[in-house]
């Protein structure tokens, strides 16, 4: 299967957009006055495949 550079660039752009949105959402959560049980926080944020890689 030949490498399609345009498709790869498009996918990379979508991934970047998703990570940017996750970063914005996580930063907004810092301003909420909410307490999370550790297990719930870990499941939804620390161990999640997207949020775990959003620095």
C-alpha positions in Angstrom: 0.0 0.0 0.0 1.6 3.3 -1.0 2.1 6.0 1.6 -0.4 8.8 1.2 1.3 11.9 2.6 -1.8 14.1 2.3 -3.9 11.6 4.3 -1.2 11.4 6.9 -1.0 15.2 7.2 -4.8 15.4 7.5 -4.8 12.7 10.3 -1.9 14.5 12.1 -3.9 17.7 12.0 -7.0 16.0 13.5 -4.9 14.5 16.2 -3.4 17.9 17.0 -6.8 19.5 17.1 -8.1 16.8 19.5 -5.1 17.2 21.8 -5.6 21.0 21.8 -9.2 20.6 22.7 -8.4 18.2 25.5 -5.7 20.6 26.9 -8.3 23.5 26.9 -10.9 21.3 28.6 -8.4 20.1 31.3 -7.2 23.7 32.0 -10.9 24.8 32.4 -11.4 22.0 34.9 -8.6 23.4 37.1 -10.9 26.4 37.7 -13.9 24.4 38.9 -14.4 23.9 42.6 -14.9 20.2 42.5 -13.5 17.3 44.5 -12.9 14.0 42.7 -12.4 10.6 44.3 -8.9 9.5 43.2 -10.1 6.3 41.5 -12.6 8.3 39.4 -10.0 11.0 38.5 -7.5 8.3 37.5 -10.0 6.4 35.4 -11.2 9.5 33.5 -8.0 11.5 33.2 -4.8 9.9 34.3 -5.4 6.6 32.6 -7.5 7.8 29.6 -5.7 7.3 26.3 -6.2 11.0 25.2 -6.1 12.9 28.5 -3.0 11.0 29.8 -0.9 12.4 26.9 -2.2 16.0 27.0 0.5 17.9 28.8 
